[in-house]
Amino acid sequence: MSVSEDRGGRATFGVVGGGIIGLAVARELALRHPGAEVVVVEKESRLAAHQTGHNSGVIHAGLYYQPGSLKATLCLRGGALLREFSQQHGIGFQELGKLVVATNDAELEQLAVIEDRARRNRVPDLVRLDRAGMAEIEPHITGIAALHSPHTAIIDYGAVCEALAADLTARGGRVLLSSPVTAIRDQGDRVAVTAGGRILHVDRLVACGGLSSDALAAMVGDPGDVRIIPFRGEYYHLRAGLRDRVRGLVYPVPDPRYPFLGVHLTRDLTGGVHV
């Protein structure tokens, strides 16, 4: 079935991906181009089915990133916008606070680097703690020093996606679930997208396909040398009787030899604790 998106001469935009990036892009297009037709296609039967719905749900405060870098700028600005959006749409979030813990002398130097970056990034109310200060915040956590970011928060990113989609549809946009993209053809002034058994004709197409981004690029015919190499992180949950041993978010000092944050403890909005 061929579906023409040319509705009375209105501009038409297609967005591939029903995660938080795709939905935020689609909503922003609808805001910037009133009257335009914006269509999101998502291969799964629900929104936020992949990375957006499989993370620790933390709104980071900007401790780690190099001051002045794009990552630092986006983290700080994005966190503020996310809180504002959540308050406007009644999405709950909690400022549980985050503790970054050094457990030995070798980690103190890296903790100092994080503290310097965090202060230059103007992370609000950041505090350096000794053992006694740590015990007041997280009595069951041991270490020799820590940084406490009291405004680091948690949120349900799936609920954020639902609100973004509701905003989009209220502005005349559409979200097509169970619509995997199988072909993309550049037709000069338009783009034909085969998704879920229909062909969508749009003026502009934005691909926000996450782990499928390289496959989408190949459909256009110019994937380049970039390849997505997926890997999975393992998540555990503390048993119900142990959950009160963690009050907020507890992170180790990152090991600079590795790209990620190591084993950390995060509460969720239901009171559970992820490891």
N, C-alpha and C positions, 0 to 999 in steps of 0.2 A: 504494500500500500504506500503510495507516495503522498506525503503531507506537505503542502506548500505553506511556508511561514510568512509569505508576503500578504499581510493583512491590511489592505487599504493604504499601501505605500509606507507603512510604519517600518522603522528599522527593526531588524531581528537579530538576536544574539543567541547562540547556543553555548552551553557550558557542559562539559563532560565531567561528571564526578559529583556525587551527593555526600561528600564529606564536608568538613567545616570550611576548607579552602574554596571548594567549588560553590557552596551555598553563599558564602560571604561575597565572593566575586559576583555571583548572579544578583544578589540583593543590591550590591553597589552599582551594578550596571542599570538596574531598574531605577535606582535613586538618581543617577546622573543623567539618564535618558528617559524622562517621563513620557509615557505613551508607547515606548518601544516594547516589542514582544521579546521576552526572555524565557528560554526553555532550558531546564536542567535535565540531563539524561543520566541515570544511575543504573548500573547493571544488577545490583542486588534488589531484593524486595523491600528493603527498608533503608533509611538514611543512616549515615555514620556507622556503617557495618564493618569498616576496616579500622585503620589506625585511629581515626577520630574517636571511635567507641572502645578502643583497646589501649588506654593509657592511664596514667595515675591521676588524671583530672586536676593537675596542679596549675594554678595561675602563678607563674614565676615572677619574681620581683626584679630580676636583673643582676644577680650576684656575680655571675661567672664571666660575662662577655667583655671583651676589650672595649674600654670606654671610647665612644665616638664611632664604633663600628656599626655596620648596618644591623647586625644581630642585637646589639645593645639597644639601638634606637627602636627597632621593631618590638623588642620584648617590653620595654617600658611603655611605649605608646600603645601597643596592642593590649597590654594588661589594663591600662586605663580605659580604653575603648570597650573592652570586654566587660568590665565592671559596670560601666555606664549602660551598655546594652542590656545587661542582666537586670539592673535595677528598673529599667524602663519596661521590661517584659516579665517581671516577676519571677525570674530564675534565681533560685537560691544559691548563694555561695557563702563559704565560711572562711574567715581569716584565722586559721589555726596556728600559723607561725611555723617557721622552718629553722631547724638547728643543724648546722654543719659542724661535725665533730672531728677533732683531731685526737687520735688515740695513742700517738707516740711522738717523740721529739722530731722525728724525720718529717712528719706531716705539718709541723708548725710553720715552716717556711712557706709551703704552699697555701696554708690557711691565711698567712699574711698577704700573699698575692691576691687571694680572693677578697680579703677585706679591703685592700687598696682599690681594687676594681669596683667593688660594691659602693664604696664611698664616693668614688669619682662618678659612678652612675647615679648617685643620689638616691640609693635605696633607702627608703624612709625608716627612721628609728632603729637602724642597725646597731647591735650591741656586741662587744667582745666579752665573753664570759670565761670565768675560771671554773674549777670543779664545783664549787659551792653554788655559783650562779646557774650552772647547768642543772644541778640537782633540783633547784626550785622550779625549773620549767619541765624537765623530763627526769623524774626521780629514778627511773630504772635504766637510764642510759649512762654509761661510764666513758670517760675520756679525760684528757688533760687540759683542753681548751675548746672553745666553740664560738661560732658566730650565730647570732639569733636575728632572724628577719621576721618580726612579729606580724607583718602584713602579707606574707606569702599565703595564698588562699587555695581552696579547692572548689571545684564546680563540676556539674554534670555537663560534659560537652555534647552528649547526645541531645539533652534538652535545649542547648544553645542551637543546635542544628534544626531542631523542630521549629524553634522560634524564627530562625532565619528563613526557613521555608515558608512559614506562615506569613511573614512580612512580604516575601516575594509574591506569593499567590494573591495577597491582598492588593498588590499593585498590578495585577493582571498577568503575572508570570505563571509558568507551569513547571511541575516536577514530574517527570516520567520515570517511575520505578520499573524494575525488571526489564530494563532496556539496554542490554549490552551493545556497545558500539562494535560493529564488524567491518565497517568501511568508511573512509573519509575521502572525498574527491573535491579537489579544488577546481571550481568551474569559472575562474576568472573573477567576476564580481560577486560570486556567491560560493558557498560551500555546501555540498551535499553530504549529509551524515546518515548512514544506515544504522539504526539503533532499534532493537526490539521489534524487528519486522516492519518498521516504517522508515521512510526516507524523509528527513527534515532538511529543508533548504533555508539556510541562514546567511546573513550578511557577514557575520564574524563568528568565529568559533574559538572558545578558550578551553584548553585542555587542562583539567585539574585532576588527573587520574591516578595520583599517588604511585603505587608500585607498578601500575600499568602504563606509566608515562612513556617509557621507551617503546612499548608496543603501539601506542597511539601515534608516536612520532614516525614509526615505520609505516603506518597506514598512509601518512601524508607523503612518504617517499624520501624523507631526508632525516633518518635517525641519527646520523653522525656517529661518533665513537662512544657516546654515553650509553651505559647499560645499567639498569636497576638490578642490584644484587640483593635480594631480600634475605633477611635473617630474623629470627624470632627471639624475643626476650621471654624469660620464664617468670610467671607471677604466682605467688602463693598467698594464702590468707592465714592470719593468726586465728587459732581457735577462739571461740566466744569467751572463754574464761581468761584469755590472755590479752584481750584487746585493750583493757584499761592500763596496760603497761606502756602504751604509747599514746601520748596526748595529742600530738600534732604530726609534724613531718620531720623525719630524722634522716640526714644524709651524711655519708662519709666525705672526707676530703678527697676530691677526685685525684686519681693517679694520672699524671700527665702522659704516661706511656700508653694509655688507653683512651679511646674517643668518648667514652660515656661515663656515667656518674657512679657506677658500682651499685652494690646492694643498698637499697634505701627502704625506709618504712614510711608509708603514707596512709593516712586515714581517708575514708570516703564519706560522702554525705549520709550514708546509712549507718555509720558507726563502725564499719568494718575496717580492718587494717591490711593493706597489701604489703607484700615483701618482694 
